[in-house]
Structure formats: C-alpha cells, structure tokens
Amino acid sequence: MLTIRKEQMQLLKRHMANQFANRLVRQWRASYPEATKSRSDAALLDDMKKAMQDAESRGITGQVQIQRYAGFVMEYGASFGSSPTTGWAGAVLERSDLAGSEKMAAIEEAYLHERRAGHG
C-alpha cells in the first residue's frame, strides 16, 4: 500500500498551486496584452500569487472563483475591493455570511451595475 506523508502532500499542493498560478498568468497575458507587455513573467506571477492569497483570505477558495477574482485584480489593481473606486466590491468581500462563489456572483452583479451606471 502506498502511503503519502504530510510533507509530500504539502509539496504536491504547492506544486499544483504554482501550476494554477502560472496558467492564470498566461491567461492575464492573453486577456490584457497592453497591461502586461512591459511586465516580466516573474512579476506577474508574484502579483498572481498575492491575488490568490488575498482571495483565499476572503473565503474565495475554489479555482473558478479565484480565477474570477484574479480577473478583477488585473482590471482594477492589487487594491481591488479596498480602494475608493472598488468600494462596491469591498463590502461584498468582507461579508462572512457568503460563500466564495456567492461573493463572486454578487461582485459580478455589482460590477455590471457599476458599468451600466458609467462608473466602472
């Protein structure tokens, strides 16, 4: 029988998280070519890891939700949710009564409202 030690599991989790972050960086490059063209892969990867940590600290843990969150970080910057221009998202991100998927659904709804109102 194969036994996986805790240390091995942690290493595997880190490896998978790095692969996911690298995939999202490639996605950032494809979706935001102008904003990323002067940035190195290492800098974008660092930003992505920070965005992933921020998402997880706010209860957003699934890969799909983290990917959605990272898109907002790319569009609005690292202060997404905490700056005056993204206060509409900050209120949702701080809610402890919502699951990560519910937070992202509410943020996307608020984003569309802001866009229609001409603020986004």
SULTAQUI-V667432 format. One record per residue. N is the residue number from 1. PSI is psi in whole degrees, -180 to 180 (* if undefined). OMEGA is omega as a letter, one per 30 degrees, with the letter a starting at -180 (* if undefined). NEAR is the number of other ideal C-beta (glycine too) atoms within 10 Angstrom. Layout:
n	psi	omega	near
N	PSI	OMEGA	NEAR
N	PSI	OMEGA	NEAR
//
This chain:
n	psi	omega	near
1	137	l	2
2	131	l	3
3	127	l	5
4	121	l	9
5	160	a	8
6	-41	a	7
7	-39	l	8
8	-39	l	10
9	-42	l	10
10	-42	l	10
11	-42	l	12
12	-43	l	11
13	-43	l	10
14	-43	l	10
15	-45	a	10
16	-39	l	11
17	-40	l	16
18	-40	l	13
19	-43	l	10
20	-46	l	16
21	-43	l	19
22	-39	l	14
23	-40	l	13
24	-33	l	23
25	-43	l	23
26	-38	l	11
27	-42	l	15
28	-46	a	22
29	-42	a	15
30	-39	a	9
31	-28	a	13
32	63	a	15
33	-39	a	9
34	-42	a	6
35	-22	a	14
36	-9	a	18
37	-30	a	8
38	4	a	7
39	141	l	16
40	160	l	9
41	-39	a	12
42	-41	l	9
43	-43	l	12
44	-38	l	21
45	-40	l	17
46	-45	l	14
47	-40	a	20
48	-44	l	23
49	-38	l	15
50	-42	l	13
51	-40	l	22
52	-42	l	22
53	-41	l	12
54	-44	l	20
55	-48	a	26
56	-36	l	15
57	-18	l	10
58	11	l	20
59	12	l	17
60	104	a	25
61	-24	a	14
62	149	a	13
63	-41	l	13
64	-44	a	11
65	-40	l	22
66	-40	l	24
67	-43	l	17
68	-44	l	19
69	-45	a	25
70	-34	l	25
71	-40	l	19
72	-38	l	20
73	-41	l	21
74	-41	a	22
75	-39	a	14
76	-13	l	16
77	173	a	13
78	-21	a	13
79	19	l	13
80	126	l	23
81	-16	a	23
82	-2	l	13
83	160	l	13
84	-32	a	7
85	-15	l	13
86	27	l	23
87	-29	l	10
88	-30	l	17
89	-34	a	24
90	-40	l	16
91	-38	l	13
92	-44	a	19
93	-29	a	24
94	-8	a	13
95	123	l	13
96	-9	a	6
97	-2	a	6
98	141	l	17
99	165	a	14
100	-43	l	20
101	-36	l	15
102	-38	l	15
103	-46	a	24
104	-37	l	25
105	-43	l	15
106	-38	l	17
107	-43	l	24
108	-38	l	15
109	-45	l	11
110	-38	l	16
111	-47	l	18
112	-40	l	11
113	-46	l	12
114	-42	l	15
115	-43	l	10
116	-33	a	9
117	-7	l	9
118	19	a	6
119	-13	a	10
120	*	*	15
//
